[in-house]
Amino acid sequence: MYKITEREKRRASEITKNTVKCKCGCSSVFQVQTDRIICRWCHNWVYRTPQLKFKYEMKERLNK
């Protein structure tokens, strides 16, 4: 029987914390330093938090 170590449990919990679902249902894992990434399935932007989404959308609107 295979036992899961404490290190593996911590790593799995960190991956779960840094995972965000896209509106298409695809889960994307973020690195610590990234705010947004492109979804590998639907090719739309996926943001770490709703506040970051708002910030980037306002920047795009002001630049037009």
N, C-alpha and C positions, 0 to 999 in steps of 0.2 A: 504494500500500500504506500502511495506517495503522500508525504506530508508537505503542506504548504508552509514555507518559512515566514517569519515575521517580515523579512525584507521584501518578499514577494507580495505580501498583503499590503504593505505601505506603497509599493510601486503601483499596484492595481488601483488603490484608492486615489493616488495622485493622477493617474490617467483618467479616472472617472470624474474627478474634479475639473479637469481641463477639457472635457468633451462637451461640445455644443451641437444640438441638432439643427439642421437646416430646415427651411420650410418644405423641402421635398422629402424630408424624413431621413436623410443621410447624416450620420454622425461624423463630426470632424474633431480631431484632437488638435488643440492649440499648444504651441510652445509658449513658454513664459513670456518672452519678449514680443510676441506678435499680437496685434489688436484685431486683425481681420485676415481671412484667407478666402480663396475661391473654392467653392464646393466642387468636389471631383465628379459629381453626378450631374447637377443642373447648371454648373458654371456661374452661379450667382455669388455675391459676397456674403460671407458668414462672419458675424461680429461676435466678439467675446461677451459683450454686455450690451443691453439696450442703450445705455448712455453713450457708448462708443459709436453705435450706429447713428444716433442723433447727431453727434459731433461731426462725423464724416459726411452725412447728408447735408448738414448746414454749410460745411466748407464747400461742397460741390455746388450748392445753390448760390453762394456768395461769389464764387468764381465765374459764374456765367454772365 
